[in-house]
Amino acid sequence: MNRTEFVIATAIILFVAYCMGWFSNWLVNRFKRISQADVDQLERMSQELHEAEETRDQAITYLQQREAELTNQLAQTEAELAAAMEGLREARHEAEEMRSWIERHQQA
């Protein structure tokens, strides 16, 4: 192989290597590149997720408040029921005493 053939062969090898490098770079950039539409879609999804989390937090707060209110109402209702039962018990006791007093006076 003379000098000219060696230079041409080297030039061809370097050109092929350059083309392969350029093609590899183009291929990597093609797969790595994210389109603006994808970025916009990700941003929109992020915003929707943020809004959904805020809505969830508000719902949890509302449910906790409502649960506290209902627990308070239940405690009050139970207290009223206990007071009513005690009053009924006393009224029955008084009615029984009245019956026995009436029966004693009717016998006398």
Stockholm file with secondary structure:
# STOCKHOLM 1.0

chainA/1-108         MNRTEFVIATAIILFVAYCMGWFSNWLVNRFKRISQADVDQLERMSQELHEAEETRDQAITYLQQREAELTNQLAQTEAELAAAMEGLREARHEAEEMRSWIERHQQA
#=GR chainA/1-108 SS CCHHHHHHHHHHHHHHHHHHHHHHHHHHHHHHCCCHHHHHHHHHHHHHHHHHHHHHHHHHHHHHHHHHHHHHHHHHHHHHHHHHHHHHHHHHHHHHHHHHHHHHHHHC
#=GC SS_cons         CCHHHHHHHHHHHHHHHHHHHHHHHHHHHHHHCCCHHHHHHHHHHHHHHHHHHHHHHHHHHHHHHHHHHHHHHHHHHHHHHHHHHHHHHHHHHHHHHHHHHHHHHHHC
//
